[in-house]
Amino acid sequence: MRYLRSLSLAGFGTLATALVWLPIARSVAGNEMTTWIATNYELSDVFLPIPRLLAWIITMVMLLPIERVDKTVVIGSGVIVLGILIWAMPILVQQWRRAIANSPTRLPMITLMGYLFGSLIMFLWLIYGMGKDASLAARYHFVYFPTVILIVAVALANCRLNTTFNTITPNKVVTVMLIMSFLGSLTVVSDLGFRKSLHADALVAYIQKTSTAPILVAMTHQTHSELRELVALAYSFERLNPPEFNSPQFMLVSDNQYGREQISSNVKHLVANQPQPLNLIGVNLDIDDNILTELGCRQDNTKDLSGSGYRDRFYLCN
C-alpha cells in the first residue's frame, strides 16, 4: 500500500506538470514555426500518419539500408524487415503475456505499455486534433522510443533458451533480433538510414562545381522554415568556398505578387550590371516559369542533383 501511495503521488505530480504546459502547447501549435508540419486532411493523405508511426516504431528495433541505395535494395530491405517481424511477433506477444501474468514484472510491464499507448494517443490527437503532423519526422518521437526498446527487451529476456533449432524457438528469435539490431546500428552509422532530410553541403558543392559567378540563389518564403534552409545554404557556401570563388547572392521570394515583382527587379538589375549570364538557382522556388521566361531565363536541363532534399532548378539569365 505504501508503494502504491508513492506511485500515485508521482503520477499526480507528473500530471500536474503536464497540465501546466498545455496552454503553451496550444500556442506553439498556432506558431508559424510549426506551419510546415500542418496535417493534410485530403482523403489520399489523411491516413498516412498511422503507417508512418508504425514505421518509426519498427525501425527503432530493426533497420536495413533504405537510403543512398538502389530501389531494389530498398524493396529487399523492407521485405526482409517485414518478414522477420511477422515471423517473430507471435513469440514476442507470448513473452509479453507471460511478463504481464507474472507478479514481479506485471506492474512494470503495464506501466511501460500504458506509457507507450498513451504517447501514441497523444500523437494522434496532435496530428488529427491540433492539425500538426508530427509523424513527418522520426526525431519528434524520441519521447517513447526508449519505452519501445524496453518492451522488446522484456520479451527477449523472457525467452527460454532452447537447443533445438529445427523449429521456431524463442532462442532463435533472440538471435535474429540481436543480429537485426546490430545491422540496424551499422545502417545508421553508415548513413544508409535516418539521414538528414536536407543536405545543404551536397547542393552547395554541386553549385560550386557546375556554376560560375554571378549566382543568385532564390527560395520561396512561406514560413520560418525557408529562412532556416537559406541560412544553412549560406553557411555551407561560407564553409566550403575557396577564396577565389565569389559568394552568391541570396533572396527570399514572398509567395505573393510582391514576391514576383521583387524577383523580377533583382534579376533585371543583376543581368544589367554583369557582363556574364546570371546563374539563377531556384531552391524550392515556386514561381511561374512564364515569369522567368519573360526575364530572359532559360532552364538548364543538363544540371540536376538528386538526393539533396531540395527541389532545385538551374537557369541562365541574360
Secondary structure by P-SEA (a helix, b strand, c coil): caaaaaaaaaaaaaaaaaaaaaaaaaaaaaccccccccccccccccaaaaaaaaaaaaaaccccccccccaaaaaaaaaaaaaaaaaaaaaaaaaaaaaaacccaaaaaaaaaaaaaaaaaaaaaaacccccccccccccccccaaaaaaaaaaaaaacccccccccccaaaaaaaaaaaaaaaaaaaaacccccccccaaaaaaaaaacccccbbbbbbbccaaaaaaaaaaaaaaaacccccbbbbbbbbbcccaaaaaaaaaaaaaaaaacccccbbbbccccccaaaaaaacccccccccccccccbbbbbbcc
